[in-house]
Amino acid sequence: MPESIAPPVLLVAQRDGTEVSAETAFAAGALKLHGRVVVPLAIDFASSEDTLPEAVRTHRASDVVIVSTLEGRETDFALSEAARRSVSGRVVVVGDALARVPLPPGGFGPGVDVVSEITPAAFAIFGDGVARGGPERGPSDFGAFGGAACFRRAMSTSFLGDARELPIYAARPSRRTLSPVAALARFEAPLESEAVLLPSVSMTGLRDFADEIRAVAFHDRDLPERAWPLVEACGARELPVTIRLHPSRASTDVLATLRDLGVRRIAFDCDAIADHPIPGATADAESVADACRRTEASGIAAAVVFVVGLPGENPATTDARLAVLRAAPVRRVRVVPFEPTGGTEAWHACVAAGVWPPDGDLWIREVHRPLRQAQVDLEAYTRMESAALEWLAETDVRGRSVRV
């Protein structure tokens, strides 16, 4: 269906952390490939019951796509019911979590379709019915969310909270390698099997917004070597490049090569405690600190994403982890509360250990609820998070004069 006559599709997502998740961006890209105009709608705990119907009326949307995560599934049920009452076209709930954790009996009810693979082929139902290629040909699209205006909001899309930074994806990961930390999994758009994106697809955003951005960041959890030519292309444009890397790969030789290609900052996930391993976690504080030292010695700035509230953690553990990292040369810090990503091995392990789900209503996303651990009540968790945020503030103040 030509874009000029195709009615809009309302793309609904619950706001949780960044405004635009990877899955939401890839859903918008798939719809665009099929000639559909995308109207985004962010929902949060403060949204009224009339928010979705009013958006449908205002934009004259014919179809509704709801990007689902397990963490917000209760709200997705309510949104799908409101959408079904509001449009005559399709109501589709999409997201990899639908494949990772089975729906309860009855599912989303009559008239609501479920799509677990966010790909151009799966979204053919919204166009002329013709599959537009596999996931490697499906780009992320930030134009629907305001494009350049979206990038001006620091926490809209950026991994470390930087304004005017363009997210780039080199691959879509397998759901078996998804981050066990729900907040970090928002930066991934997993499939059943990994899909390496075509270079032209990965770089679509750079082509569209080159004049509006100041830096780029590859959101792949551990940037593979096959993506290094894309890094070099960004470096050739004199755009500072941030990547994420597993600490074990941060050897002197690899770091020297990445520096020459244009990498100016590397972010390491600190999402593990040595004595309490989590399935799928990246690294503990000691491994991250060592990688930061090698990174800074190579001439690249080191950043850390510190996950607090891990299984087995208590205030003393947090203080010990922070002491190790404070002794390392870290330029930027982001603090993320631990919540297991739905359907992952970590999620199942937390359920089996009796520490998950938390007390209270999980669907109220504005209130973080830590694991149910005997040694950590809410007061203790607050002390742990406050200590981590103090380190963030110290690092931020120290680095204000030198921004990478």
C-alpha positions in Angstrom: 0.0 0.0 0.0 1.6 3.4 -1.0 2.6 5.5 1.9 0.6 8.5 0.7 -2.7 6.7 1.2 -1.9 4.2 4.0 -3.6 5.2 7.3 -1.3 5.6 10.3 -0.4 2.8 12.7 -0.3 3.7 16.3 2.8 2.2 17.9 2.4 1.9 21.6 5.1 1.1 24.1 5.4 1.5 27.9 8.0 4.0 28.8 10.6 2.3 30.9 14.1 3.7 31.2 14.9 5.0 27.7 12.0 6.5 25.8 12.6 4.3 22.7 13.6 0.6 23.2 15.5 -1.3 20.5 12.4 -3.4 19.8 10.2 -0.3 19.4 12.8 1.2 17.0 12.9 -2.0 14.9 9.1 -2.3 14.9 8.9 1.2 13.5 11.5 0.3 10.9 9.5 -2.8 9.8 6.3 -0.7 9.5 8.1 1.9 7.4 9.4 -0.8 5.0 5.8 -1.7 4.4 4.8 1.9 3.6 3.1 2.7 6.8 3.2 6.0 8.7 4.0 5.4 12.4 2.6 7.4 15.2 4.3 6.6 18.5 2.5 6.6 21.8 4.5 6.2 25.1 2.4 4.9 28.0 3.4 5.1 31.7 1.8 4.6 35.1 0.4 8.1 35.0 -1.4 7.7 31.7 -5.2 7.7 31.8 -7.5 5.0 30.4 -8.5 7.5 27.6 -4.9 8.0 26.4 -4.9 5.3 23.7 -8.4 5.9 22.4 -7.7 9.6 22.2 -4.5 9.0 20.2 -6.4 6.8 17.8 -9.0 9.5 17.2 -6.5 12.3 17.0 -4.3 10.6 14.4 -7.1 8.6 12.7 -5.1 5.4 13.1 -6.5 2.2 11.6 -4.2 -0.3 13.3 -2.4 -0.5 16.7 0.9 -2.2 17.5 1.8 -2.8 21.1 5.4 -3.5 22.0 5.3 -5.9 24.9 7.7 -6.9 27.6 7.1 -9.5 30.3 7.6 -6.9 33.0 4.7 -4.8 31.7 2.4 -7.6 30.5 -0.5 -6.8 32.8 -0.7 -3.3 31.3 -0.4 -4.8 27.8 -3.6 -6.8 28.4 -5.4 -3.5 29.3 -3.9 -1.7 26.3 -4.9 -4.4 23.8 -8.5 -4.4 25.1 -8.6 -0.6 24.7 -7.1 -0.8 21.2 -9.6 -3.5 20.1 -12.5 -1.2 21.1 -10.9 1.8 19.4 -9.9 0.6 15.9 -11.5 -1.4 13.1 -8.2 -2.7 11.8 -5.6 -4.9 13.3 -4.4 -4.9 16.9 -1.1 -6.7 17.2 1.0 -7.3 20.3 4.7 -7.8 19.4 7.9 -8.6 21.3 10.4 -11.4 21.9 9.1 -11.8 25.5 6.0 -13.4 24.0 8.2 -16.3 22.9 10.3 -16.5 26.1 7.4 -16.7 28.6 4.1 -18.4 27.6 0.9 -16.4 27.8 -1.6 -17.3 30.5 -4.8 -19.2 29.4 -6.9 -17.1 27.2 -4.0 -14.9 26.1 -4.9 -11.5 24.7 -8.4 -12.4 23.8 -10.2 -12.5 20.4 -9.2 -10.0 17.7 -5.7 -9.5 19.0 -2.8 -11.0 17.1 0.6 -11.9 18.6 3.9 -11.6 16.9 7.1 -12.6 18.7 9.6 -11.9 15.9 9.9 -8.2 15.0 11.0 -8.6 11.4 9.9 -7.1 8.0 8.4 -10.5 7.1 6.3 -10.7 10.3 5.0 -7.1 9.7 3.8 -7.9 6.1 0.3 -8.0 7.5 0.4 -4.2 7.7 1.4 -3.6 4.1 0.6 -5.4 0.9 1.2 -8.8 2.3 4.6 -9.1 0.6 7.6 -10.1 2.8 10.3 -7.4 2.5 13.2 -9.7 3.4 14.6 -11.2 6.5 15.7 -9.5 9.8 19.1 -8.6 8.3 17.2 -6.2 6.0 15.1 -4.6 8.7 16.5 -1.3 10.0 15.8 0.5 13.3 13.9 3.8 12.7 14.1 6.8 15.0 12.4 9.2 12.5 9.0 8.2 13.8 10.0 9.4 17.3 11.0 12.8 16.4 14.4 12.1 14.7 16.9 14.8 15.6 14.6 16.0 18.4 14.6 12.6 19.9 18.4 12.6 20.1 18.4 15.9 21.9 16.8 14.3 25.0 19.7 12.7 26.9 17.8 9.7 28.2 15.7 9.2 25.1 17.9 6.7 23.3 21.4 6.9 24.7 23.1 4.1 26.6 25.0 6.5 28.9 22.6 9.4 28.8 24.3 11.6 26.2 22.5 14.1 24.0 22.8 14.0 20.2 24.2 10.5 20.2 22.9 8.1 17.5 22.3 4.5 18.4 23.7 1.9 15.9 23.0 -1.8 15.9 25.4 -4.2 14.1 23.3 -7.3 14.8 20.1 -8.6 16.4 21.1 -11.0 19.1 19.7 -14.5 19.9 17.3 -14.5 22.8 19.7 -17.0 24.4 22.3 -14.3 24.7 20.0 -11.6 26.0 21.2 -9.5 28.9 19.9 -10.9 32.3 19.3 -7.3 33.4 16.0 -6.1 32.3 17.0 -2.4 32.0 20.0 -3.4 29.7 17.9 -5.8 27.7 15.9 -2.8 26.5 18.9 -2.0 24.3 18.6 -5.3 22.5 15.9 -6.5 20.0 16.5 -10.3 20.2 15.3 -13.0 17.7 15.2 -16.7 18.0 18.6 -16.8 16.2 21.1 -14.0 15.8 20.9 -11.9 12.7 23.7 -9.8 11.4 22.3 -6.6 9.9 23.4 -5.5 6.4 25.9 -2.6 6.7 23.6 -0.3 4.8 20.8 -1.2 7.2 22.9 -0.6 10.3 24.0 2.8 9.0 20.6 4.0 8.0 20.4 6.4 10.9 23.8 7.9 10.2 22.7 8.6 6.7 19.4 10.2 7.8 20.7 12.2 10.8 24.4 12.9 10.1 23.9 16.7 10.3 22.1 16.5 13.7 24.3 14.3 15.8 27.6 14.7 17.6 28.5 11.1 18.3 27.5 7.5 17.7 27.2 4.5 20.0 27.0 0.8 19.0 24.4 -0.8 21.4 25.5 -4.4 20.7 26.2 -5.9 24.1 29.6 -7.2 22.9 30.5 -5.6 19.6 31.8 -8.3 17.2 34.9 -7.9 15.1 32.8 -8.2 11.9 31.3 -4.8 12.9 34.7 -3.0 13.0 34.4 -1.7 9.4 31.2 0.2 10.5 33.2 1.7 13.4 35.8 2.8 11.0 33.2 4.4 8.8 31.9 6.4 11.7 35.5 7.4 12.7 36.2 8.6 9.2 33.4 11.1 9.7 35.1 12.3 12.8 32.3 11.2 15.0 33.3 10.0 18.5 32.4 6.3 18.8 31.2 4.5 21.9 31.0 0.7 22.0 30.1 -2.0 24.5 32.6 -4.7 25.0 33.1 -7.8 27.2 36.0 -7.1 29.5 37.7 -10.4 28.5 38.1 -9.0 25.0 39.8 -5.8 26.1 43.3 -6.9 25.3 46.1 -4.4 24.5 46.0 -5.3 20.8 42.3 -5.2 20.4 42.1 -1.8 22.2 44.8 -0.3 20.0 43.0 -1.4 16.9 39.7 0.0 18.1 41.3 3.3 19.0 42.8 3.6 15.5 39.3 2.9 14.0 37.8 5.8 15.9 36.5 4.3 19.2 36.7 7.0 21.9 34.9 5.3 24.7 34.1 1.7 25.8 31.3 0.8 28.2 31.6 -2.3 30.4 28.6 -4.0 32.1 29.3 -4.8 35.8 26.4 -7.1 36.4 28.0 -10.0 38.5 29.3 -10.9 41.9 32.1 -13.5 41.9 30.5 -15.6 44.7 26.9 -15.4 43.3 27.1 -16.0 39.5 24.1 -15.1 37.5 23.4 -17.0 34.2 24.3 -14.8 31.3 26.0 -12.1 33.3 29.0 -10.2 31.9 31.6 -9.5 34.6 32.3 -8.7 38.2 33.9 -5.6 39.5 37.4 -7.0 39.5 37.3 -8.0 35.8 35.7 -4.7 34.9 38.3 -2.6 36.8 41.1 -4.5 35.0 39.5 -3.8 31.7 39.1 -0.1 32.5 42.8 0.2 33.3 43.8 -1.4 30.0 41.3 0.8 28.2 42.5 4.0 29.6 46.1 3.0 29.0 45.3 2.6 25.3 43.9 6.1 25.1 40.2 5.2 25.1 37.9 6.5 27.9 36.4 3.8 30.1 32.7 3.8 31.3 30.9 1.4 33.6 27.3 0.3 33.8 26.9 -0.7 37.4 24.1 -3.0 38.3 23.0 -2.8 41.9 20.8 -5.2 43.9 22.1 -8.4 42.4 21.3 -11.8 43.9 23.4 -12.3 47.1 24.3 -8.6 47.3 24.0 -6.6 50.5 25.3 -3.1 51.6 28.7 -4.5 52.4 29.0 -6.3 49.1 28.0 -3.1 47.3 30.7 -1.1 49.2 33.3 -3.7 48.3 32.4 -3.7 44.6 32.5 0.1 44.5 35.8 0.2 46.3 37.3 -1.9 43.5 35.8 0.3 40.8 36.8 3.5 42.5 40.4 2.4 42.3 40.1 2.1 38.5 40.2 5.0 35.9 36.5 5.3 35.1 35.2 8.4 33.2 31.5 7.7 33.1 29.0 5.7 35.2 25.5 4.6 34.8 23.6 2.9 37.7 21.0 0.3 36.9 18.8 -1.5 39.4 18.7 -5.3 39.0 15.6 -6.9 37.7 15.9 -10.2 35.9 15.0 -10.1 32.2 11.8 -12.1 31.7 12.2 -15.7 30.5 16.0 -15.7 30.6 18.0 -18.3 32.6 18.6 -15.6 35.2 14.9 -15.0 35.5 14.1 -18.7 36.0 17.0 -18.9 38.6 15.6 -16.0 40.6 12.1 -17.6 40.6 13.6 -21.0 41.7 15.5 -19.3 44.5 12.3 -17.6 45.7 13.7 -14.1 45.3 11.4 -13.2 42.4 8.8 -11.9 41.7 9.0 -9.0 44.2 6.4 -7.9 46.6 3.8 -5.6 45.2 2.5 -4.9 41.7 5.3 -5.4 39.1 3.3 -3.5 36.4 3.8 -0.2 38.3 7.1 0.5 36.5 7.9 3.8 38.1 8.6 2.1 41.4 11.6 -0.3 41.5 11.1 -3.3 43.6 14.3 -5.2 44.6 14.7 -8.9 44.9 13.1 -10.5 48.0 16.3 -11.3 49.9 16.3 -11.8 53.6 19.5 -9.8 54.1 18.2 -6.8 52.1 15.0 -4.9 53.1 14.0 -1.8 51.3 16.0 0.4 53.6 19.2 -1.6 52.9 18.5 -1.6 49.2 18.2 2.2 49.3 21.6 2.5 51.0 23.1 0.3 48.3 21.6 2.3 45.5 22.6 5.6 47.2 26.2 4.5 47.5 26.3 3.6 43.8 24.7 7.0 42.9 27.3 8.8 45.0 30.0 7.2 42.9 28.2 8.2 39.8 28.1 11.8 41.0 31.7 11.8 42.0 32.7 10.5 38.6 30.5 13.0 36.8 31.8 16.0 38.7 35.4 14.9 38.1 34.9 14.5 34.4 32.9 17.6 33.6 35.9 19.4 32.2 36.7 16.5 29.9 33.7 15.0 28.0 34.2 12.1 25.6 
